[in-house]
Amino acid sequence: MQDKLSGLGVTAQRPAVRLVRMALPHATPGQVIDLQPLGAELGAAVSHALVKSRDLELMRLVLGYGKSLPPHRVPGEVTVLCLEGRLEVMVDERRHELTAGQLVLFAGDALHSVLALEDASALVTVVLPR
């Protein structure tokens, strides 16, 4: 069975963690979004969409230690900015270990996965193809 992640057309087999659509509205142009580390609240936090426009989607990804997003592809370019904790991002079989403040960019359709090496959160940005 295939699941869709956050309406992006991302498909993966039975993901270990799903991006959760919360009752929070998406940010609007000019609105400030707080991306401070969650700190003590990290363990209870969930992933959620922050912004979705015609060309761009931003999500706060929250993963507990050992949790992962399995290998999948999205059609647009992607950035993953680690906000806190440590993440392993595999992109086309290349391993990138990210700590707070580090970012990786990869091309659309690149096979990628994310694994939390410790409790972590990240800002994921996807450029949506037209």
C-alpha positions in Angstrom: 0.0 0.0 0.0 1.4 3.4 -0.9 1.0 6.5 1.3 1.1 10.2 0.2 3.1 12.5 2.4 1.8 16.1 2.9 0.0 16.2 -0.4 3.3 16.5 -2.4 2.9 13.4 -4.4 5.6 11.8 -2.3 5.0 8.1 -2.2 6.7 5.5 0.0 5.9 2.1 1.3 4.5 2.2 4.9 6.4 5.1 6.3 7.7 4.9 9.9 6.7 8.5 10.5 4.0 10.6 8.7 3.8 14.3 8.2 0.7 15.3 10.1 -1.7 17.9 8.9 -2.6 19.9 11.9 -5.5 22.3 12.5 -2.9 25.1 12.2 -3.5 27.3 9.2 -0.7 27.8 6.7 1.2 31.0 7.1 0.3 33.8 4.7 2.6 36.2 2.9 4.2 38.6 5.4 3.4 36.5 8.4 6.3 35.6 10.8 6.9 31.9 11.5 8.7 30.9 14.7 11.3 28.2 14.0 13.1 28.3 17.3 14.2 24.9 18.6 11.4 23.2 20.5 13.7 22.1 23.3 11.8 20.3 26.1 8.7 20.2 23.9 10.4 18.3 21.1 9.3 14.9 22.4 5.6 15.8 22.2 5.7 17.7 18.9 4.6 16.5 15.6 5.5 17.3 12.0 3.3 19.8 10.2 3.0 22.0 7.1 3.9 25.6 7.6 3.4 27.2 4.2 2.0 26.0 0.9 1.8 28.2 -2.2 1.7 27.5 -5.9 5.5 27.2 -6.0 6.7 26.3 -2.5 5.9 24.1 0.5 7.6 24.4 3.9 7.2 21.8 6.7 8.6 21.4 10.2 9.7 17.7 10.3 9.9 16.3 13.8 11.5 12.9 14.3 12.2 11.1 17.6 15.5 9.2 18.0 15.6 6.2 15.6 12.4 7.3 13.6 12.7 7.8 9.9 11.1 8.8 6.6 11.8 5.9 4.3 13.3 6.3 0.8 11.1 8.4 -1.4 11.1 11.0 -4.2 9.5 14.3 -4.7 9.3 16.1 -8.0 10.9 19.5 -6.9 14.1 20.6 -5.4 14.3 20.0 -1.6 16.3 21.5 1.3 16.5 20.1 4.8 17.7 22.5 7.4 18.4 20.8 10.8 16.9 23.1 13.5 17.9 20.9 16.5 19.2 17.4 17.2 21.0 15.3 14.6 19.7 13.9 11.3 21.1 11.5 8.7 19.9 12.4 5.2 20.6 9.9 2.5 20.4 11.3 -1.0 21.0 8.9 -3.9 23.1 6.7 -1.6 25.2 9.6 -0.3 25.1 10.0 3.5 24.9 13.5 5.0 24.9 14.0 8.8 23.2 17.3 9.8 23.4 19.1 13.1 21.6 22.2 14.2 22.2 25.0 11.6 23.3 22.7 8.8 21.4 22.4 5.5 21.5 20.1 2.5 20.0 20.8 -0.9 19.1 18.1 -3.4 17.5 17.9 -6.9 14.0 17.0 -7.6 13.3 13.3 -8.1 16.4 12.4 -6.0 15.8 9.3 -3.9 16.2 10.4 -0.3 15.4 9.3 3.3 15.8 10.9 6.7 16.8 9.2 10.0 16.9 10.8 13.4 20.2 10.1 15.1 18.7 11.8 18.1 15.4 13.6 18.7 15.4 16.3 16.0 13.4 18.8 14.1 14.1 20.3 10.7 12.7 22.8 8.2 12.0 21.0 4.9 11.5 23.2 1.9 10.2 21.8 -1.4 10.0 23.8 -4.7 6.8 22.6 -6.4 7.2 22.0 -10.1 4.6 23.6 -12.4 
